[in-house]
Amino acid sequence: MNEYQFMVDFSLPKVLSEEFLRLIPHQRAVANKLFREGKLINLAIALDNSKMWAVVNGNNEAEVANLIKELPLTRFMKSRISLLTIFNAVNAENPVFSLN
């Protein structure tokens, strides 16, 4: 099967409970594992902590839904999954140098 990129748009709770805050280190550990496995491509959180976005590799929406369930904080958030037509990014490990 082909692998596609999906954007997952998470809405974080307005009030972050103690349980939510306690799970942040575990969330980061799982996210790092998914990055190493090539399943998670990108992860961003809004400065005001209201939104989180993830770009994920997957074969279909159901696979992505199962993948994000691995993230311990997913159960506290609403999420919407969208298949991406185009996803371009600069590889952070290979910075682009300017000759100027």
N, C-alpha and C positions, 0 to 999 in steps of 0.2 A: 504494500500500500504506500502511497505517496505521503510525505510528511509536509505539513503546512504550518504557518505561523498564525497564532491566535492572540488577540488582545483580551486580557481579562481586566475588567474595570470593577474594582472593589469600592464599596462605600463603607467606610469605617464607622463604628458607633460614635455618637456624639460624646458620650462619657466613656472613658476607657477604664474598665473595672480593674480591681487588683489582680484578678485572675488573668485578664488580658495582658496586663503589664508583666506579670510573672512569666507568661509564655513567650515573651519577645525573644529571649536568648534561644529558646528551642526553635522558634520560627526562623531565626537567622541561620541556625545550624542546618535545618531542613532545606532552606533556600540555597545555602552554599552547596549542599549535596546535589540538588537539582541543577545548579549551575555546572558543577563538575561533570554531571551525566549528560549535559547538553540539552536537557529538557526545558530549563528556564533560561531565557535569553537576556531578559532585561527586567529590572524591578525598580519602581520609583514610588515615592510617597510624597504627597503634597506637604508643604511647609506647615499648613494648619492642621495636619493629620486627619483631614476629612476624606481623602481619597488615596487609593493605592492602585497602581497599574502594573501589570506584568505582561510580558510577551513570552509566549510558550510555544514550543514545538509539539505538534501532535498530528495524528492521522485524522481525527474527527473531534467534534465538540464533546462527545461523551467521554473520550479519552482524556481531554483537557479537564473536564469536570471532575473526573476521578483523580487526576494529578493534583489539582488544587486542594482536594480534600486532604492530601498529605501535609499541607501547611496547617499547623495547629491553630492559627488565628482565623482561618476561613469560616469556622462555625459562628464567629461573632459578626461577620460581615455579609452584606448582600453583594452578589457578583453578577456580572453580565459578560458573556463570552461572545466575541466577534471574530469571524474568520477574516484575516487580513489579505488584501489584494497585493499590497506592496509593503515591505518592511526593509528599510535601508538603515544601516548604522555603521559608525566608524568603530573598528575594533580597538577597544581601550588598551589592549596589550601591545598594539603596534601604532603608536601615535604618528600623526601626520606632521612632518616638519615643513616649515616655511623657509624658503631660500631668501627671504627679505632680510 
